[in-house]
Amino acid sequence: MVILTLNCGSSSVKYQVYHWDEQKVLAKGLVERVGSTEAVLEHQTHHSETLTLTREIPDHQTAIQMILDHIVDSRVGVVKSIAEVVAVGHRVLHGGQKFVKSVQITPESLQTFREMVDLGPLHMPANISGIEAAQRVMPNVPHVAVMDTAWHQTMPASSYTYAVPYDWYSYYGVRRYGFHGTSFLYTAKRAAAILGKKPTETNLIIAHVGNGASMSAIKDGCALDTSMGLTPLEGLVMGTRSGDMDPAIINYIARRTGMTNQQIDTELNKKSGILGITGRFSDRRDMTKAADEGDVRSLLALQIEGYRIKKYIGSYMAAIGRVDAVVFTAGVGEMSWRVRQEALLGLDNLGIILDVEKNKLSMTRNAETRISADHSPIAIYIIPTDEELVMTEDTYAIMKGTYDIHTNFTYSFEDPNYVNKERAKALEKELVRKPALKEILA
C-alpha cells in the first residue's frame, strides 16, 4: 500500500513515496523552478543515486505528472503502476479557524481554502494549484489536506487574540494562527517518548528553525502559544523575513520612500531577516562562515537571531511554568550549533544548561540527540523533524476512517521503540565517521 505526499510551493513541489506495509520511504524528491524553461527535478530512491534532470516545466500539473512518471520508471521507479498509490496527502499552509485537524479534500473544503487565500497569499495559491493538478492527474484516489495551522487550534483566546479592534477578528479573522504545526506535532510526540512521559503530561518549548522559523509553547501536550501570527511573517528572525517589528515602521517607510504597502510587504517577506541584516546572505551557513571571517554584519545577524530565540524561550517559560525540555528542529535547528549556542548560553539561572561540546557534536539529521549538561534540570534535545511521516499517517488514517484530532489519536512515532529505518541506516554509516556522536544520542 503506497501513499504519496506533496508539498507544493509557488515554484516547487516536494514529494515522498511511502510504502505503508513495509513502513519505508521508497522515494523522495523535489521539483524546483516550476514555471520556467530550466526547472530541475531531483529524484532519490532507496536503491539508487539521486537523479537530476533539467527541463521545461510550465506548471504544477506538469511537475506532478513528471513525478509520477519517475515513480513508475523502469530504471528509477519504485512501483510498477501508479495504481499502487492509494492516497495522496497535501500540505496546506492555512486552515484558518475552519479546520482543527487534517481532512479529506472535497469540493467544499477546496472552496474553503480558496476563500482563505488572503490569509496566506504567498503560499495558498500554490497549495491550491497543487491539489487541483494532482486531482486531475489522479482523480480516483482520496486526497487529504494537512494544515500547518491545525496544531495551534488548542491555543486559548488569550494567546491568539490581538489587541486590535475586536471587529477585525469577528469580521476578518484577524488573530494568531501559527504555522509549522506538522513539525511541532512530530517533535512534541517524539520528545514525550524520549522523556518517557505521556504527551498529555509533557511541557515543552520547541524551536523550528529553518529558512522560515517559529516556536511553539506546549503545555500538557497541546499548543499554548506560538511566535508566528496571522501570517508566517511574525516572530523569529528568519532567512528573508523580519519577524517581530514595530508596525508603525510600515507607514514611516511609506512616507519616507514613497513605497506602496505591497512593495513594503515584499521587502519584509523576501528582503529582510538574515538577508536584510547582512545584505547578501539568507543561508545560515554563509552567514556563519562570514561571521567567523570577521564580517561585522554577519556576526550581528547571528547575534540578533539567537537573542530573539532566547527572548521567546524566557517568555514561554513564564507562560508554561514547569518545562520538561527545550527542543530544536528543522534545517538550522538541527545543523547549526552556532545559532543554538547564541540562543541557549546564559540560561543557567532558568534551569537550561547547555553543554557547549555536546552542542558542537550535534550536527546530524539522522539521530535525536541531547545537548544539555548532565546536571541541567531542563533537557535540551535536537529532534530531526519528519513532517512527511505525519502527513502520511494522517492520510492513511483518514482513508481508513480511524483518524482523529492528535489528542485522541496515536501515531507510530509516539512509541518509545519507534525507529526510522532510513535514518537508522544512515546513522550507522555516520557513526563510523563521527564515533563521538554516539555519546549524545538521546
N, C-alpha and C positions, 0 to 999 in steps of 0.2 A: 504494500500500500504506500503510494508515493504522494507527498504533499509539496507543493511549490509555494514559496513565499516571494513577494515582490515589494520592493520599496522604491517608488517612483519619485524622483526629484524633477525639477524643472527641465534639466537636460541630462538626466541619468536614470538608470534602472539597476538597482542592486537585487540579486536573486540568490535563492538557495533551494536545492532539491534534496528532500529528506525522505529516507525510507523508514516508515513508521515501525514496521515489524522488526527490522534489524537495529532500530534506534541509531541510525548512522546517516551522516551527511554524504550524499552521493556526489554532489557537485555544487559549486557556488561561483558567483562571478559578478561582473559589473559592466554595464554599457555606459560610456561617458560621451559627452558632446552630442547627445541626441538633437537632431535638427540641423546637423552640419554635414558637409561632404567628407569630413575626416573624423567621423565618430570611431570610437575604439571599444571593442569587445574583449574583455578578459574572462576566459572560461577555465576553471580549475576543477579537476575531478580527483577522487581519492586514489586513482590508479595511474595518473599521468601528470606531466608537467603542465604549467599554465599555458593555454593557447591565447595568443594576442592577435587580433585582426583589426585592420583599419579600413573603413569603407563608408559610403554614404548611408546614413540612417535618418530619414527625414522626420520621423515622428515616433511616438511611443508604440504604436501598433506594429510598426516595422521592427522596432527593437525587441518587443516581446516575441514576435514571430521568429526572429533570429535566435533568440534564447532557446525557444522550443526546438528549432532545427538542430541546434547543437546538443540539446539534451538527448535527442534520438539519433544523432550522427553515428555512423558505423565505426568511426575511428575514436571520437572523443565523447560519444554519448554514454548515458548511464541507464537508459531504459530502452526497451525495444520499440515501444509505441507510446505516443502521447496519451493514449487511452489509459495508461497506467497511472497518470496523475488524477487523483480522485477529488482534490480540492485545492483552492488557491487562497492564500492569506495575503491581505494587502495592508501595508502600514498607511495609516491616515493621520495627519497632524492633529486635526481638531474635531472633537465630538461635541464641543460646547457643553451645555447642560443637558443635552438630549440623551447622551449615551454614558452610562456608568461602567460599561464593560463591552467587550467585543461583540459584534453582531453579524449575522448573515446579511449580505448585501441584497436588498430588494429594490425595486423601482422607488419605493417610498423613502428608504434610508438614503439612497443615492441622491434623491431630490433634496433631502435634508442637508447633505453635505454641500450641495450646490448653494443652498441658502446661507451657508456658513463661510463662503469664500472670503467675505470681508474680515473675518476673524483671523484668517491666515492667507493673505493674498500672495505671499511668496511661495507657499507650499501647496495649498489646497488645489489650485488648478491642475498641477501636475499629478497629485494624488488621484483626482477625479479622472483625468485623461488616462492614467494608467489602468484604473478599474474598467473604464469603458472599453479601452483597447483589449484588455485581457478577456473581457466578456465576449467581445466579438470573435476573438481567436479561439476561445474555449467556452462556448455557450452552454455546454451540457453538464458542467460541474458546479458545485456550490462555491461561491466567492464570499470571503469573510473580511470584514474591516476590523483592524486592531488599532484603536485610537491612542495616541500619545497622551491625551488628556484624561483618560479613564481612571488611571491610578489615583489621581488627585481629587476625585469626586468625594472622598471622605473628609476633605478639609471642612472645618466649621466656618460659618459665615464670618466670624471674627478674623479668620485668616484670609478669606478670599474677597472680602468686600473692601473696595477702595473708598477713601474719604472724599468722595466727589458727590455732586447732586444725585440722590438716590434714583431719580428718574433715568439716569444714564444706565443704571443696572436694570431697572424694571423694563424699559423700552428697548434698550440697545444691547443688553447683555454684557455691559462693561463690568468685568470682575477679574480676579486672578484665576487662571485656568491651570497653568503649569504644563510642562512637556517632558519628554524623555521618560514617560511613565512606564513603558515596557521594560526599559533598562532598570528603573528603580524597583519594579516588581521582581525581576530576576535576582538582583543583587540583595534585596531585602530578604527574600526567601533563603538564598544561599547563606547570608550572614547568620540568620537564625539557626540554620543547620550546623554551621561551623561552631556556633556558640553552644550548641546542644540545648536550645530552647525552642518552645513553640513560637511561631511567628506572632501570635497574639500577646506574647509576654516579652516581646523584644522592642527596645527603643534604640533608634539608630539615627545617625546623620550621614547621608550619602551624597558624595560629590561626583556627578557625572561630568567629567571634564574632557571635552574634545574640541573640535573647531567651534561647535556650539556647546555651551556649558550651563548646567543648572544644578541646584541642590534640593534635597528633599529631607524634611524633618519628619521622622516616623515615630509615632507613639503607639504602643500596643499593636504593632504590625500594620498600622494604617497611616496614610499621609495626613500630617497635621499642618504642614506649611511647605511652600516651595518658593524658589527665587524668581522663576520666570512668571510672567503675568498674563495679560490679555493676549499677548503675542510672545514669541521667543526672544524679544529684544531686551527685556528687563533682567536685572540680576547681576551675575558674574561678568567679569571681563572675558570676552571671547575672541576668537581669531579675527573676526571683522566686525563684531557687534559691540556697541558701547557698554551694554549693561546699565546699571543704575546711573542716573544723572538728573540734574535739576530740569524739570520740564520747561521752565522759562527760557532755557537756552535756545529752544527751537525758535521762538518769536524773536529773541535777541539776534540770532544769526540771520534770520529772515530780513530783519530791518537793516542790519549792517551790510549784508551781501546782496540782497535782492533775490536770494534763492527762494524757490517755491517750497511748500510743505513736502511735496513729493520728492524734490531733489534732496532736501534735508533728511527725509526718511531713508533714501537710498544711501546717503553718507553714513547715517547711524547704523545701518544694517550691513553695508558692504565695504565701508572705508574707515571704520572705527576700530575699537578694540586694540589688539596687539598690532594690527596693521596701522591703525591711526597713530599710535604712540611711536612706533619705530619708523614709520614712513616707508617701510619696504618689506616687512615680514608679517605673515599671518601664521606660519608654521612655527610651533614652539621649538622645534629642533634648530631651525635657523636663528630664531631669537636667542636661544641659549648659547649657541656657538658664538654669535656676535657679542653677547654679553661677556663671555669668557675672554674674548679678544679685546675687550675694553670699550665696546660701543656703549656709550652712556645711555642712549635712549632705549636700547635693548635691555640693559640692566634695569632701567626704570620700569619698563613694561613687565619684566619678570617680577619685580617687587610689588607693583600695583596688582597684578593678577593674584599673587599669593596673599597679599593683605586683604583683598576683597573676600577671598575664600575664608580666611581667618576670621573676619568680622561676622560672616554668616555662621560659622561654627559656634562662635560665642553667643550669638543671639538665639540660635536654635537650642543650645544647651539651656539657656534661661527659659525657653518656651516648653521644652520637653520635661526638664527635671532630671531624673536619673537617665544616663546614657550608657548603653552597653558597648557600643563600638562606633567608630568613625570609619567610613568605607570610601575608597576612591575607585573609580571605574572609568571606562571609555579610553580612547587612544592616549590622551595626555595623562589622565589619571593613572593609567596602567603603566606608562612607559617613561614619564618624566619625573625622575627623582628630585630634580631641581624645583619644579613647581610645587611638589608635595612638601619639600623641605621649607620653602618660603611660607607655605600655609600652616605648617604644623609646629615649627620651632617656637618656643616661648609660651606654650600652652600647659606647661607642667603644673602650674597652680590650679588649673582646671581639671587635672587628672588625666591629661592626654600627653603622654611622654613618648616622644619619637626616639627610636634607636637609629642614629644617623647612618651607621654602617649597614644595618639591615635595609634601610630605605634605599641606599645606593645599589644594593644587590638586587632589589626587586625591579627588574625591567623585563617582564615576561608577559605574554598573553596566553600562556599555556598552563598557568597554575594560580591557585589562590594562596596568597602569602600574608604573613603577619609581620609588620614592621615596627610595632610598638616595643618599648623596652619591657623586659620581663616583669618589672615591678610597676608597670603602668596600670592604674586602676581601670582605665578605659582602653580597650583594644583598638588597634588601627589595622585594618585589613585592606589589601588590594584584591579585588574580585573582578576578573575579566568578565565583561557583560556578555550576554547571549540573547539579544532581542529576537533573533530569528527562531530560537527554540520556543520562546513564549508565543510567538505568532503561530508556529507550527502546532503547539499543543492546544492553543485556543481554537484554531481552525479544525483540528481533528475532533475535539470535544463538541463543538457546535454541530459538526457533521453527524456525530453520533448521538446528539441530544443529551449529553451529560455535563454540559458547561454551566458555570455559574460565576457570579462575582468572586474575586480572589479570596475573600474571607470565608467562602463556602465551597471552595474548590481546591483540590490538592494537585500540585504539579509534580512531575517526576523528580525535578531537581531539589525538591524540599527534603528528599530522603538523604540522611547524612552519608549514606553509602553511594550516592549518585556519582557516576563517573562520565565525563565527556570523553568518549573513546578517541576522537580525533585529537583533542588536546593532550590526552594522556600519552598517546603515541609520540606526539611532537615533543612532549616534556622529556621522555626517555632520552631522545637524541640531544636535547638541550642540556640535560644534566651531565652528559659526557663532556660537553664544552665548558659548563659552568657548575661544577660539583658543589660549590658553596651554596648554591641556590637551595639545595636540599634542607639546609639549616633553618630556612624561614618559611617552609611550606606550612600552610595553615591546616 
